[in-house]
């Protein structure tokens, strides 16, 4: 069962009783999503790309907040968005509506998500012009695709509550779907996670965390040329 709760910045999240954790930071759902995924992830990728299109793979669709803020920003920037999310336990439509996230994005985007939520669990849907979403009802370890993404949002529950999502094997499995030069971003940062990413050819950046966390992680998948140069990265 999921219970609606209000976080410190006034935005809502849900508490997953089975996992024993909130879907977003209790210090502020909205500000965490903006800080970690939109500002450190999406804006970073758009700024470095010459393309007017960005592909995102989200691990853990959850409440849909990361998608909504991403789609809203891409629409503002005239950037086409191809968004794929994995969610083993999709929320009901009623739970999604209970979040109140219509307050933070254009009404047309919110209305289209609510209207088409069921369809997105079956196929890719263009919710508003240039903003495409598909939600795959599957476990991460079973996911396979030939597609390669510009950006991965790794937004699983914490390692304390869902350790199976943070193993070296799962991180490597996830990162195979990132394009060379692409970006992996998450709210967490640990020595184990840094070592796992470095071992599969990523350069690590420690960034200031969202409220309630001192640091977060952003990692870039090295190109073949970079790897051949055997440049040392931060430990």
Secondary structure, DSSP 8 states (H G I E B T S, - for coil): -EEEEE-TTS-EEEEETTTTEESS-TT-HHHHIIIIIIIIIIHHHHHH-SSSEEEEEEE--TTSHHHHHHHHHHHHTT-EEEEEEE-SS---HHHHHHT-GGGSS-HHHHHHHHHHHHHHTTS-EEEETTEEEEEE-S-GGG---S--EEEEEE----TTT-GGGSSHHHHHHHHTTEEEEEEEEES---HHHHHHHHHTTEEEEEEE-STT-SEEEEEEE--HHHHHHT-----
